[in-house]
Amino acid sequence: MSSLLQGCRNGERRSQKELYEQLKGYAMVICYRYHNTASQTEEIVNEGFVKLFQNIHQFDESRNTNCLVALKGWFKRILINTCIDHCRRNAFSLNGHVLSKETEGIPDHNENGIDVLSYKEIIGAIRELSPAYRTVFNLFVIEGLTHEEIGEILGISIGTSKSNLCKARENLRKILNLKEQMDTGASKVDRKSLV
């Protein structure tokens, strides 16, 4: 792995191609959560790789015994930031909806019922959310950031972050209930434990 990274630092195309092939699937999974189309996802992944190769000299593989795990963690942060930058560039409204006194005081609960759903079901439902709700949901639930960190990254208030998360959860419940009804023809399923 060290020789591969050194080759990338030296701008060797063969090394860059090999690293790209090793990490492309990993990168697609991360970016897939933030964007609706395969072309958007691939665009973000490619932009992330450009940033990776431009900044590979900053990565210090000697700090971790498992170089690949450390590199994936470092690259994940690049990809998430690239997804957020893409949302900003494309003028998605990250403010979601207008705040009221009721939404400003939404509590921040750390409950997590995401484990009861299949990965495919969750990702499919998340991708149906609006860009504003999807971004906050991913950053809070999937990436584990606080509302303070999300507000700082996206340039929104803590209350807006909490409100967008609340609306994302409501919309996910509706999406999953509708899918459940269509799949089973059963009555409404209660998904209150959803994140």
N, C-alpha and C positions, 0 to 999 in steps of 0.2 A: 504494500500500500504506500509506503514512503517513497519508493521510486516512481510510482504513478503520480503522486502528489507533486514530486519534484519536477516531473515531466510537464505537468500542468503549469507549474510556476514558470517554467522555461518557455511556455507557449507552444509546446509540442502538440500538434493536432491529433496524433495517434493516442497520446495519453488523455487528452480532453475527450476524444470520442469514447475511449474505454470507460472513463469515469461517468460520462453521460449515459452510456448503456447500463452501467451498474445502478445509477441513481434515478433514472427516468421514471420507472414504475412507482418508486417511493414518492417522487415529486408530484406525479399525476394524482395520487391518492390525496395528498394534502391540498392541492389546488382545486381538485374536483369539488371539495366542500364549499368553495367560495363562489363558483361560477356555474352558470346554467348550461353552457354549450361546450362541446368538445373543443371547438376552435378557440374559445376564450381560455379554456383550461390549458391547451397546448401553447397558446401565446404566452401565458403567464409562466409556464414551466420553462419555456425557452428564454424568456427574459430573466428568470431566476438563475438559469445556468450561465448566462452572460455575466451576471453580477458575481456568481460563484467564481468564475474563471478570472474576472477582473480583480477580485479580492482574495484569491486563494493564498497569496503571500501572508495574509493576516492570520490564517489558520495555523495553530501550533499543535501538531500531532503528538508532540512529546508530553503534553499535559494529561493524556489519558492512555491507559494500557490498551484499550480497544479503539483503535484509530477510526474504524468505520462507524462505530456508534457515535463517537464524538463528532465526526464529520457530518453525519446525518442530522444530529441535533443543531449544529451550526447552520447547515443548509436549510433546515426547517424554518429557522428564524428568518433567513433571507427570503424564503418562499412566502411566508405569511406577510412579511412587510411588502413584498412585491404585489401580493393580492390586494392589500390595503391601498397601496399606491395606485393600482389599476382602478380600483373603485373611485378614488378621488379624481383621477384623470378623466374618467368617463362621467363625471358629474352626477354620480348616484347620490341621492339624498340620504345621508347617514343620520339625519335627525328623525326620520320615520314619520311621526305624527306630532301634533301640537300637544304640549304638556298642559296638564291641568293640576289643581291641587291634589286630586286623587292619584294621578300617575306620578307626581313628584315624590310622593311618600311611599312608593312601592318598596316593601321590604326586600332585602337581599337574603334569600334562603339558599343554603348549600345542599338542599335535598337533590337526589339524583336517582331517577327511575329509568334512566336511559338503558340500563342493563337488561330490562325486560323485553326490549325490542330487538329485532334482527338488524344487523349493520346495514344491509341493503334497504330495509324499510326506513331506517332513520335517515340515511343519506338521501334517499329519494324524496322524503318529506322536507328535509332541510333545503334541498335545491329548489323547492317550490316556493320558499319564502322570498319576500322582496329583498333586494340587495342590502338595505339598511338592517332589516331584522336578521338576515342570514349572517351578516358580518358580525354583529354584536353577539348573536347566539354562538357562533363558532369561536370567537375570542373568549367568551366567558365559559361556556360549557366544555368545549373541546380543548382549547388551549390553556384554560385555567387562569386567565387574567382576571384581575379585580375590576370593578366598575371604574375606579379611579384610573387604573392603567388604560382601560379602554377609552375613557374620556380624553385622556391625554393623547393617545395615539390617533384617535379619530377627530379630535378637536370638537368634542361635544361635551355637554355637562354630564355629571354623574347621574342626575335624574333622568336625562334622555337615554343614557345607556340602560338604566334599570327599566325604564318604560319600554324601550325597544325589545329588551329581553322578555319582559312580560307579554308583550304583543306577539313575539315570536313563539313563545310557549303556547299562547292561546291558538294561534294559527296552526301550529304543529298538531295540537289536539284535534282541531277541526279536520285537518288534512288526513290524519291517521284514522279518525272516526269514519270519515267518508270512504277511505280505502277499505277499512274493515267491513263496512256495510256493503260495499261493492263486491268484496271477495267472498263474504259469507252470506250476504243477504240478511244478516242478523240485525237486531236493533242496536241503537247507539252503544258503543263501548266506552266505558269511562277510563280515560287516560290521564287522570289527575296526577298520577305519580310521575308523569313525564317531566324530567328535569325540573 
